[in-house]
Amino acid sequence: MNNKQDRSKFLNVLDNAVNRFADLSSYFNKVIIISHNDADGISCLQLMQNLLYRMNLDYDYFIYNRSVSWKSYLEGILSKRNTDKMAYIFTDVGSNLSELIPIIEKRNEMFFILDHHEVETDTDITSHPDNLSFINPTLYGFDGLEHIAGATLTYMFVKKLYPQIIKQGWLAIIGIAGDSLKSMDKLKSFNKEIYQELLAEEIFEDKEGLILFGSMHNSILNGLKYSILPFIPGLGGESNVKIQTFLNGLNINPKKEVKNLDPYEIEQIQKQGGFESYGHYAILPQKGGLLSFAFEHALLLNILCFKNISAAVSIIQLQSITRYAKKVYSEYITNLAQNLKILSNELPRYETEKAIFIKIRDEIPPSNWSDTASFSTVNELLDPYKILLLGGLEKKSHTIKLSIRCTRKFLKKNDYKGVNKIISNIKRELGGTGGGHKLAGGIRLSTPSYKRLKQNIEQYI
Ligand SMILES: [Mn+2]
């Protein structure tokens, strides 16, 4: 990320790409959208489909989950005809320029990349191939998590060509809620501006109250038990009896819905529960139940993207949740709350000056290691100035699989050298496979390498 913000330069690049797309659109006979497999990516996809439909363009879409290289992924998608009458639009993905530019250079199609992930490149990115329009606000000093979600960027692009997209602006709200992991009063920059613009148009409702993300649609009993943002130590993942006793002591009906708590009850819960979590959240009034809560809707999409991608793509268009999705959601949130409780209470850890190792045996299943690591970091359940390495022996591969996470506080203290940098240092000395971004990543190591890493972790940070 560039440190100095240059809003007009970014908006100028966006305008140029919009104009280029508009000028060429009547010439295209097909457009392919490629989007990311998360809530933000699915929201981008819907926004873009709306535009292409309005423009009478024939389109198709694919979802990219980053498990394979762009080269092998695109081999199955790029058409043999290689004609300039086609365009590819990437949303919420596509900033791996050192992989993508060599591919794009050899093609005749037009490529539009709208992404907010940090750019990975070893080459000079001021000179792109002629058939690429690359729009990425992180090049102009904006933070892809705090300032602009993928869906915010896509919404801005679409709105310039199709102003009535504002009616579908709730899609951008889902993307923002899914990526920012914060209450809506903490939004900044473009995210905040789009949020306010859509609020003024009454596209959604903004409410304030107790924030128990993951369970805003629930009773206060389930809210405290299954909240994952914040996870509340002492109540999260605990027994019903324990939480009921807590609420009875405050004279609050455990069945009262989180959204109906009055200010005095909210104050009491926070004071006696030993946590602070008050803020704004977004409601989508045209949807019912869980889907009417933007954060929970986004979380459901994120979960479904891993379990069943076609269910994710279809549920964003529904007004009420399916039985299947409801079951997947409640299993996920129950396990995560339970795992965060186990992590904060029971697991032995090995700490050095800058790192925390948590070795899991059978306490948490391997498929949940990654999310448990992420949410323990987001909630700062462990020392936020240390990097977390959580994992254990993966039986099928006979390797040690580690999820590595750090906070923004850690980055600030360590010269912005994050997880991806540490992983490449480890790979250089100890081998293994893996990768990641500044805040999150993973690596697989042999057992001897893991032992050496544990002994000398400071030298890799
Ligand atoms: Mn995103």
Boltz pocket constraint, residues with backbone or C-beta under 6 A from the ligand:
constraints:
  - pocket:
      binder: B
      contacts: [[A, 36], [A, 40], [A, 41], [A, 92], [A, 116], [A, 149], [A, 150], [A, 151], [A, 179]]
      max_distance: 6.0
